[in-house]
Amino acid sequence: MPYRVTFVCTGNICRSPMAEWVLRHHVEEERLDVDVDSSGTGNWHVGDEADDRTIAALERAGYRSAHMARQFEPGWFGRYDLILALDKGHLRALQSMAPDAEARGKVRLLREFDPDAGGDLDVPDPYYGGRADFDMVLEQVEAAMPGLLEEIRTALKES
């Protein structure tokens, strides 16, 4: 059975799809048995593609992208091994939805996996910004990947 990871941001058109496609790239390269997807805490963009600026940032960095926004549902906790929030607001929202302590234990912040993040574990929302903001988000997502991949490899060995 594959290890299952999901990323969660606000509307599922900027940060979480970006993180999804960066992780997809790495697990495909390493041929790890991992399913990756994403969603949002809100329903504003359900059915929309990723923001054009998200797609452009991914393409500039050599990543693929195909996406349809959806909202995270409380019944999904059982589907995932790891649920990665993009900021503390998403973390709180997910923890409040969690049916029990086991489900809450699956929820973490993406930047926890970046040893250089320090105390700033939020990935800022680039929605009202420009190209530089989307590129900065991509840099933060990429910085968390080595630590996240190590976590995933360890979990796969233990299963």
Backbone as ProteinMPNN parsed JSONL, in Angstrom:
{"seq_chain_A": "MPYRVTFVCTGNICRSPMAEWVLRHHVEEERLDVDVDSSGTGNWHVGDEADDRTIAALERAGYRSAHMARQFEPGWFGRYDLILALDKGHLRALQSMAPDAEARGKVRLLREFDPDAGGDLDVPDPYYGGRADFDMVLEQVEAAMPGLLEEIRTALKES", "coords_chain_A": {"N_chain_A": [[0.841, -1.178, 0.0], [0.577, 2.213, -0.848], [2.309, 5.05, 0.633], [0.585, 7.821, 1.834], [0.211, 11.206, 1.135], [-0.963, 14.477, 1.718], [-1.321, 17.917, 0.889], [-2.372, 20.969, 2.355], [-3.843, 24.083, 1.88], [-5.35, 27.342, 1.753], [-7.297, 27.917, -0.455], [-6.607, 26.013, -2.307], [-5.302, 26.582, -4.725], [-2.859, 27.809, -4.973], [-0.477, 27.53, -2.955], [-0.696, 24.799, -1.911], [-1.145, 23.131, -4.264], [1.268, 23.672, -5.521], [3.175, 22.606, -3.739], [2.319, 19.96, -3.84], [2.982, 19.172, -6.526], [5.725, 19.503, -6.559], [6.569, 17.614, -4.642], [5.511, 15.304, -5.886], [7.155, 15.176, -8.156], [9.646, 14.548, -6.971], [9.161, 12.073, -5.633], [8.509, 10.482, -7.784], [10.905, 10.552, -9.222], [12.563, 9.17, -7.433], [11.27, 6.823, -7.388], [9.48, 6.112, -5.337], [6.899, 4.599, -3.418], [4.419, 6.397, -3.221], [1.495, 8.262, -2.817], [0.317, 11.401, -3.772], [-1.472, 14.364, -3.137], [-3.619, 17.3, -2.953], [-5.502, 19.865, -1.21], [-7.9, 22.367, -0.089], [-8.747, 24.448, 2.758], [-10.989, 25.935, 2.457], [-13.881, 26.528, 0.297], [-13.853, 28.197, -1.927], [-12.611, 27.995, -4.441], [-13.195, 25.523, -5.519], [-13.059, 23.131, -8.029], [-11.662, 24.737, -9.756], [-8.728, 25.34, -11.789], [-5.207, 25.341, -10.921], [-3.806, 28.461, -9.833], [-2.713, 30.678, -12.375], [-0.212, 31.827, -11.95], [0.967, 30.099, -10.175], [1.224, 27.814, -11.764], [2.975, 28.864, -13.686], [5.273, 29.408, -12.124], [5.957, 26.805, -11.335], [6.462, 25.64, -13.855], [8.631, 27.214, -14.745], [10.562, 26.247, -13.073], [10.838, 23.69, -13.917], [8.931, 21.766, -13.278], [6.019, 19.656, -13.613], [2.452, 20.217, -13.974], [-0.908, 19.752, -13.15], [-4.147, 20.26, -12.243], [-7.055, 20.312, -10.126], [-8.944, 22.153, -8.056], [-10.027, 21.38, -4.721], [-11.912, 20.887, -1.689], [-10.777, 20.112, 1.57], [-12.08, 17.43, 3.415], [-13.555, 16.407, 6.509], [-13.89, 13.606, 6.735], [-11.742, 12.523, 5.429], [-9.428, 12.01, 6.886], [-8.692, 9.378, 7.466], [-7.697, 8.486, 5.053], [-5.089, 9.345, 4.711], [-1.561, 9.277, 5.469], [0.062, 11.338, 6.164], [-0.622, 14.688, 6.657], [-0.159, 17.768, 5.438], [-0.042, 20.985, 6.453], [0.041, 24.329, 5.184], [0.285, 26.681, 6.566], [0.008, 28.071, 9.922], [-2.661, 28.694, 10.427], [-4.052, 26.941, 8.744], [-3.196, 24.591, 9.913], [-4.43, 24.753, 12.456], [-7.134, 24.725, 11.63], [-7.325, 22.182, 10.432], [-6.65, 20.525, 12.61], [-8.805, 21.072, 14.265], [-10.844, 19.874, 12.841], [-10.207, 17.23, 12.997], [-11.086, 13.944, 13.946], [-10.066, 12.58, 16.149], [-7.273, 11.961, 18.417], [-5.347, 10.462, 17.047], [-5.785, 11.154, 14.361], [-5.266, 13.919, 14.524], [-2.559, 13.766, 15.028], [-1.485, 13.212, 12.553], [-1.287, 15.576, 11.249], [0.801, 18.115, 10.221], [3.095, 20.892, 9.879], [4.374, 21.969, 6.777], [6.84, 23.36, 6.658], [8.151, 22.467, 8.883], [9.881, 20.567, 8.108], [12.017, 21.83, 7.033], [15.142, 22.554, 7.95], [16.274, 25.067, 8.114], [14.245, 26.856, 8.506], [13.739, 27.943, 10.971], [11.918, 29.675, 13.445], [9.854, 30.5, 11.875], [7.38, 29.081, 10.482], [5.359, 29.29, 8.649], [4.206, 29.173, 5.296], [3.913, 31.825, 3.271], [0.911, 33.263, 1.884], [0.77, 33.705, -1.524], [-1.161, 34.839, -3.117], [-2.139, 37.53, -3.431], [0.064, 38.72, -4.395], [2.916, 39.006, -6.597], [4.977, 37.672, -9.248], [7.469, 37.287, -7.903], [6.64, 36.629, -5.332], [5.384, 34.143, -5.689], [7.562, 32.705, -6.622], [9.141, 32.79, -4.31], [7.583, 31.253, -2.561], [7.775, 28.793, -3.862], [10.522, 28.338, -3.492], [10.568, 28.013, -0.686], [8.987, 25.732, -0.408], [10.554, 23.873, -1.835], [12.806, 23.862, -0.182], [11.927, 22.446, 2.011], [11.684, 19.884, 1.068], [13.921, 17.905, 1.134], [13.981, 17.106, 3.898], [11.324, 16.266, 4.232], [11.189, 14.164, 2.373], [13.003, 12.415, 3.562], [11.585, 11.769, 5.895], [9.424, 10.422, 4.721], [10.754, 8.281, 3.416], [11.709, 6.922, 5.691], [9.272, 6.213, 6.92], [8.246, 4.507, 4.955], [10.08, 2.404, 5.084], [9.49, 1.394, 7.581], [6.983, 0.35, 7.277]], "CA_chain_A": [[0.0, 0.0, 0.0], [1.422, 3.411, -0.894], [2.263, 6.065, 1.668], [-0.298, 8.844, 1.28], [0.498, 12.556, 1.622], [-1.738, 15.568, 1.136], [-0.982, 19.277, 1.293], [-3.589, 21.762, 2.529], [-3.74, 25.532, 2.059], [-6.658, 27.982, 1.899], [-8.223, 27.663, -1.553], [-6.071, 24.926, -3.121], [-4.912, 27.015, -6.07], [-1.502, 28.392, -4.979], [0.576, 26.86, -2.197], [-0.783, 23.336, -1.806], [-0.837, 22.435, -5.52], [2.697, 23.814, -5.797], [3.859, 21.599, -2.923], [1.939, 18.648, -4.38], [3.715, 18.832, -7.743], [7.147, 19.377, -6.242], [6.757, 16.294, -4.038], [5.274, 14.288, -6.932], [8.375, 15.102, -8.958], [10.711, 13.862, -6.233], [8.851, 10.657, -5.373], [8.604, 9.792, -9.069], [12.334, 10.403, -9.511], [13.114, 8.138, -6.55], [10.398, 5.648, -7.517], [8.905, 5.788, -4.034], [5.485, 4.241, -3.472], [3.767, 7.491, -2.504], [0.419, 8.998, -3.474], [0.368, 12.797, -3.351], [-2.51, 15.251, -3.642], [-3.763, 18.515, -2.161], [-6.844, 20.423, -1.077], [-7.947, 23.617, 0.652], [-9.661, 24.489, 3.9], [-12.203, 26.614, 2.014], [-14.49, 26.03, -0.939], [-13.948, 29.291, -2.894], [-12.053, 27.679, -5.764], [-13.46, 24.124, -5.874], [-13.248, 22.909, -9.461], [-10.766, 25.594, -10.535], [-7.344, 24.933, -11.979], [-4.265, 26.108, -10.11], [-3.568, 29.839, -10.263], [-1.767, 30.755, -13.493], [1.118, 32.168, -11.447], [1.486, 28.849, -9.608], [1.622, 26.996, -12.908], [4.158, 29.492, -14.299], [6.428, 29.19, -11.237], [6.318, 25.398, -11.447], [7.05, 25.398, -15.182], [9.959, 27.843, -14.794], [11.488, 25.406, -12.306], [10.926, 22.374, -14.542], [7.93, 20.83, -12.746], [4.733, 19.522, -14.297], [1.31, 20.651, -13.178], [-2.283, 19.512, -13.597], [-4.783, 20.404, -10.94], [-8.439, 20.723, -9.961], [-9.068, 22.474, -6.632], [-11.067, 20.729, -3.93], [-11.888, 21.24, -0.276], [-10.509, 19.005, 2.483], [-13.273, 17.005, 4.161], [-13.187, 15.708, 7.749], [-13.866, 12.158, 6.553], [-10.541, 12.122, 4.696], [-8.275, 11.745, 7.748], [-8.316, 7.976, 7.346], [-7.047, 8.244, 3.759], [-3.721, 9.861, 4.635], [-0.551, 9.013, 6.487], [0.639, 12.627, 6.524], [-1.412, 15.824, 6.175], [0.752, 18.885, 5.61], [-0.613, 22.329, 6.393], [1.001, 25.296, 4.68], [0.525, 27.688, 7.601], [-0.572, 27.729, 11.233], [-4.118, 28.767, 10.323], [-4.497, 25.666, 8.169], [-2.926, 23.59, 10.941], [-5.514, 24.84, 13.447], [-8.38, 24.286, 10.991], [-7.281, 20.725, 10.274], [-6.702, 19.898, 13.933], [-10.168, 21.189, 14.795], [-11.678, 18.921, 12.086], [-9.763, 15.854, 13.246], [-12.021, 13.236, 14.825], [-9.432, 12.018, 17.343], [-5.853, 12.272, 18.592], [-4.57, 9.817, 15.98], [-5.931, 11.995, 13.168], [-4.532, 15.166, 14.779], [-1.137, 13.453, 14.955], [-1.066, 13.15, 11.15], [-1.242, 16.937, 10.726], [2.057, 18.824, 10.501], [3.398, 22.016, 8.998], [5.383, 21.62, 5.784], [8.165, 23.944, 6.928], [8.821, 21.721, 9.957], [10.874, 19.717, 7.46], [13.11, 22.682, 6.571], [15.94, 22.873, 9.137], [16.64, 26.483, 8.117], [13.043, 27.681, 8.649], [13.726, 28.608, 12.266], [10.594, 29.737, 14.058], [8.872, 30.949, 10.886], [6.959, 27.853, 9.81], [4.288, 29.552, 7.688], [4.465, 29.509, 3.902], [2.978, 32.935, 3.071], [-0.006, 33.18, 0.754], [1.219, 34.625, -2.573], [-2.298, 35.15, -3.983], [-2.253, 38.958, -3.73], [1.385, 39.191, -4.791], [3.332, 38.826, -7.978], [5.875, 36.57, -9.597], [8.482, 37.081, -6.862], [5.999, 35.957, -4.201], [5.202, 32.745, -6.067], [8.89, 32.099, -6.654], [9.576, 32.613, -2.929], [6.85, 30.098, -2.043], [8.402, 27.608, -4.441], [11.795, 28.14, -2.794], [10.284, 27.479, 0.65], [8.515, 24.355, -0.602], [11.716, 23.058, -2.202], [13.703, 23.753, 0.971], [11.375, 21.442, 2.923], [11.63, 18.567, 0.431], [14.853, 16.881, 1.63], [13.523, 16.598, 5.187], [10.07, 15.542, 4.021], [11.512, 12.896, 1.711], [13.613, 11.539, 4.571], [10.459, 11.302, 6.72], [8.669, 9.462, 3.912], [11.578, 7.066, 3.262], [11.696, 6.231, 6.983], [7.942, 5.622, 7.098], [8.119, 3.381, 4.03], [10.894, 1.298, 5.608], [8.844, 0.859, 8.783], [5.689, -0.271, 6.967]], "C_chain_A": [[0.891, 1.248, 0.0], [1.283, 4.27, 0.365], [1.486, 7.236, 1.065], [-0.069, 10.192, 1.967], [-0.444, 13.535, 0.936], [-1.259, 16.894, 1.711], [-2.273, 20.088, 1.362], [-3.242, 23.235, 2.725], [-5.164, 26.097, 2.113], [-7.62, 27.57, 0.788], [-7.79, 26.58, -2.512], [-5.801, 25.341, -4.564], [-3.489, 27.566, -6.122], [-0.494, 27.483, -4.28], [0.477, 25.342, -2.213], [-0.598, 22.628, -3.143], [0.637, 22.548, -5.9], [3.479, 22.748, -5.03], [3.564, 20.189, -3.442], [2.816, 18.267, -5.567], [5.209, 18.76, -7.527], [7.403, 18.01, -5.608], [6.527, 15.187, -5.055], [6.531, 14.075, -7.767], [9.433, 14.263, -8.237], [10.397, 12.389, -5.976], [8.867, 9.853, -6.662], [10.068, 9.55, -9.436], [12.947, 9.269, -8.712], [12.339, 6.824, -6.622], [9.895, 5.162, -6.167], [7.418, 5.52, -4.197], [4.694, 5.234, -2.614], [2.684, 8.092, -3.387], [0.406, 10.402, -2.899], [-0.808, 13.551, -3.954], [-2.581, 16.482, -2.751], [-5.219, 18.946, -2.128], [-6.753, 21.726, -0.292], [-8.888, 23.521, 1.828], [-10.981, 25.135, 3.517], [-12.672, 26.112, 0.667], [-14.534, 27.053, -2.069], [-13.549, 28.88, -4.296], [-12.307, 26.233, -6.204], [-13.773, 24.019, -7.366], [-12.361, 23.752, -10.344], [-9.411, 24.929, -10.732], [-6.47, 25.721, -11.016], [-4.14, 27.519, -10.694], [-2.512, 29.844, -11.368], [-0.347, 31.038, -13.02], [1.773, 30.973, -10.764], [2.021, 27.964, -10.727], [2.896, 27.55, -13.533], [5.401, 29.267, -13.44], [6.897, 27.751, -11.327], [7.022, 25.125, -12.774], [8.443, 26.01, -15.296], [11.0, 26.976, -14.096], [11.57, 23.977, -12.85], [9.953, 21.333, -14.011], [6.71, 20.79, -13.65], [3.639, 20.075, -13.393], [0.018, 20.289, -13.889], [-3.098, 19.478, -12.314], [-6.242, 20.813, -11.07], [-8.644, 20.919, -8.457], [-10.241, 21.742, -5.988], [-10.889, 21.141, -2.479], [-11.65, 19.994, 0.564], [-11.776, 18.705, 3.275], [-12.852, 16.204, 5.389], [-13.104, 14.187, 7.609], [-12.606, 11.645, 5.883], [-9.36, 11.776, 5.586], [-7.785, 10.309, 7.63], [-7.587, 7.639, 6.062], [-5.544, 8.499, 3.779], [-2.85, 9.412, 5.791], [0.03, 10.312, 7.01], [-0.17, 13.734, 5.848], [-0.603, 17.073, 6.485], [0.061, 20.223, 5.379], [0.456, 23.3, 5.918], [1.203, 26.478, 5.622], [-0.23, 27.303, 8.873], [-2.093, 27.816, 11.244], [-4.697, 27.474, 9.757], [-4.305, 24.543, 9.185], [-4.051, 23.574, 11.969], [-6.836, 24.337, 12.864], [-8.426, 22.769, 10.87], [-7.37, 20.024, 11.625], [-8.099, 19.977, 14.525], [-11.138, 20.246, 14.084], [-11.389, 17.478, 12.469], [-10.687, 15.168, 14.249], [-11.395, 12.726, 16.118], [-7.948, 12.372, 17.363], [-4.996, 11.646, 17.494], [-4.611, 10.662, 14.71], [-5.17, 13.312, 13.35], [-3.032, 14.95, 14.669], [-0.6, 13.353, 13.531], [-0.825, 14.534, 10.557], [0.041, 17.634, 11.178], [2.164, 20.018, 9.574], [4.508, 21.62, 8.033], [6.759, 22.128, 6.182], [8.84, 23.344, 8.153], [9.964, 20.887, 9.382], [12.045, 20.505, 6.877], [13.937, 23.094, 7.789], [16.343, 24.341, 9.222], [15.443, 27.41, 8.307], [13.036, 28.452, 9.962], [12.335, 28.579, 12.864], [9.495, 30.136, 13.101], [8.427, 29.764, 10.041], [5.811, 28.049, 8.822], [4.864, 29.759, 6.29], [3.454, 30.608, 3.573], [2.131, 32.757, 1.81], [0.423, 34.187, -0.316], [0.086, 35.205, -3.412], [-2.377, 36.621, -4.381], [-0.917, 39.568, -4.15], [1.648, 38.952, -6.26], [4.279, 37.652, -8.136], [6.884, 36.271, -8.484], [7.893, 36.348, -5.657], [5.788, 34.47, -4.484], [6.544, 32.018, -6.126], [9.429, 31.859, -5.241], [8.877, 31.409, -2.288], [7.465, 28.814, -2.582], [9.737, 27.312, -3.766], [11.576, 27.536, -1.404], [9.814, 26.031, 0.568], [9.707, 23.45, -0.913], [12.673, 22.856, -1.029], [13.226, 22.697, 1.969], [11.45, 20.024, 2.362], [12.656, 17.566, 0.953], [14.404, 16.275, 2.966], [12.236, 15.803, 5.069], [10.331, 14.195, 3.363], [12.168, 11.919, 2.679], [12.543, 10.955, 5.493], [9.683, 10.208, 5.991], [9.462, 8.168, 3.745], [11.58, 6.257, 4.552], [10.365, 5.528, 7.207], [7.76, 4.413, 6.186], [8.924, 2.171, 4.497], [10.207, 0.61, 6.787], [7.542, 0.123, 8.467], [5.836, -1.662, 6.393]], "O_chain_A": [[1.851, 1.323, 0.766], [0.27, 4.218, 1.062], [1.708, 7.599, -0.09], [-0.141, 10.311, 3.19], [-0.693, 13.44, -0.266], [-0.846, 16.976, 2.868], [-3.164, 19.917, 0.529], [-2.461, 23.595, 3.607], [-6.091, 25.379, 2.489], [-8.645, 26.943, 1.056], [-8.527, 26.251, -3.441], [-6.031, 24.576, -5.5], [-2.959, 27.775, -7.213], [0.252, 26.753, -4.934], [1.464, 24.664, -2.499], [0.06, 21.588, -3.17], [1.195, 21.644, -6.521], [4.337, 22.07, -5.595], [4.448, 19.333, -3.477], [3.34, 17.154, -5.612], [5.899, 18.029, -8.237], [8.348, 17.32, -5.99], [7.285, 14.217, -5.081], [6.921, 12.942, -8.048], [10.04, 13.373, -8.833], [11.284, 11.543, -6.092], [9.2, 8.668, -6.647], [10.426, 8.47, -9.906], [13.751, 8.496, -9.234], [12.714, 5.837, -5.989], [9.882, 3.964, -5.886], [6.756, 6.148, -5.023], [4.351, 4.962, -1.464], [2.919, 8.394, -4.557], [0.475, 10.582, -1.683], [-1.11, 13.398, -5.138], [-1.718, 16.691, -1.899], [-6.05, 18.468, -2.899], [-5.669, 22.141, 0.119], [-9.728, 22.623, 1.893], [-11.993, 24.91, 4.181], [-11.968, 25.372, -0.021], [-15.189, 26.808, -3.082], [-14.117, 29.39, -5.262], [-11.694, 25.768, -7.165], [-14.636, 24.725, -7.888], [-12.297, 23.526, -11.553], [-9.001, 24.071, -9.949], [-6.937, 26.659, -10.37], [-4.342, 27.733, -11.889], [-1.534, 29.1, -11.301], [0.615, 30.549, -13.612], [2.998, 30.847, -10.773], [3.13, 27.435, -10.643], [3.801, 26.788, -13.873], [6.47, 28.968, -13.971], [8.099, 27.493, -11.39], [8.056, 24.458, -12.81], [9.34, 25.399, -15.876], [12.171, 26.967, -14.476], [12.294, 23.146, -12.301], [10.126, 20.141, -14.264], [6.405, 21.751, -14.356], [3.863, 20.36, -12.216], [-0.121, 20.5, -15.093], [-2.764, 18.735, -11.391], [-6.624, 21.549, -11.98], [-8.531, 19.971, -7.68], [-11.283, 21.516, -6.604], [-9.85, 21.675, -2.092], [-12.242, 18.945, 0.311], [-12.456, 19.616, 3.747], [-11.908, 15.416, 5.327], [-12.315, 13.551, 8.307], [-12.422, 10.432, 5.78], [-8.356, 11.281, 5.075], [-6.581, 10.059, 7.689], [-6.922, 6.607, 5.985], [-4.805, 7.942, 2.967], [-3.311, 9.197, 6.912], [0.447, 10.388, 8.166], [-0.377, 13.72, 4.634], [-0.384, 17.404, 7.65], [-0.359, 20.546, 4.268], [1.638, 23.122, 6.212], [2.189, 27.205, 5.495], [-0.999, 26.342, 8.893], [-2.747, 27.088, 11.991], [-5.715, 26.978, 10.24], [-5.147, 23.653, 9.305], [-4.567, 22.511, 12.315], [-7.572, 23.607, 13.528], [-9.444, 22.145, 11.17], [-8.089, 19.034, 11.764], [-8.534, 19.053, 15.211], [-12.152, 19.858, 14.664], [-12.234, 16.602, 12.284], [-11.03, 15.746, 15.281], [-12.109, 12.463, 17.086], [-7.436, 13.003, 16.439], [-4.015, 12.25, 17.061], [-3.585, 10.861, 14.06], [-4.501, 13.77, 12.423], [-2.306, 15.856, 14.259], [0.612, 13.404, 13.324], [-0.227, 14.657, 9.488], [0.324, 17.725, 12.372], [1.416, 20.137, 8.604], [5.486, 20.994, 8.443], [7.745, 21.402, 6.056], [9.99, 23.675, 8.44], [10.906, 20.544, 10.096], [12.96, 19.922, 6.294], [13.476, 23.908, 8.589], [16.717, 24.813, 10.296], [15.603, 28.63, 8.273], [12.399, 29.501, 10.061], [11.648, 27.56, 12.794], [8.32, 30.116, 13.468], [9.025, 29.475, 9.004], [5.34, 27.083, 8.222], [5.879, 30.434, 6.119], [2.25, 30.351, 3.592], [2.573, 32.182, 0.815], [0.44, 35.39, -0.057], [0.34, 35.986, -4.329], [-2.651, 36.932, -5.54], [-0.788, 40.788, -4.247], [0.734, 38.728, -7.054], [4.367, 36.769, -7.282], [7.119, 35.105, -8.166], [8.575, 35.536, -5.031], [5.995, 33.635, -3.603], [6.648, 30.857, -5.729], [10.093, 30.852, -4.991], [9.502, 30.639, -1.56], [7.655, 27.854, -1.835], [10.048, 26.152, -3.497], [12.319, 26.646, -0.992], [10.206, 25.201, 1.388], [9.849, 22.381, -0.319], [13.281, 21.794, -0.899], [14.037, 22.118, 2.692], [11.295, 19.059, 3.11], [12.272, 16.424, 1.203], [14.446, 15.056, 3.136], [12.072, 14.779, 5.733], [9.747, 13.188, 3.764], [11.909, 10.717, 2.616], [12.594, 9.773, 5.831], [9.331, 9.189, 6.584], [8.913, 7.079, 3.911], [11.464, 5.032, 4.512], [10.334, 4.374, 7.635], [7.185, 3.405, 6.598], [8.488, 1.033, 4.321], [10.328, -0.602, 6.968], [7.049, -0.644, 9.294], [4.837, -2.311, 6.084]]}, "name": "protein", "num_of_chains": 1, "seq": "MPYRVTFVCTGNICRSPMAEWVLRHHVEEERLDVDVDSSGTGNWHVGDEADDRTIAALERAGYRSAHMARQFEPGWFGRYDLILALDKGHLRALQSMAPDAEARGKVRLLREFDPDAGGDLDVPDPYYGGRADFDMVLEQVEAAMPGLLEEIRTALKES"}
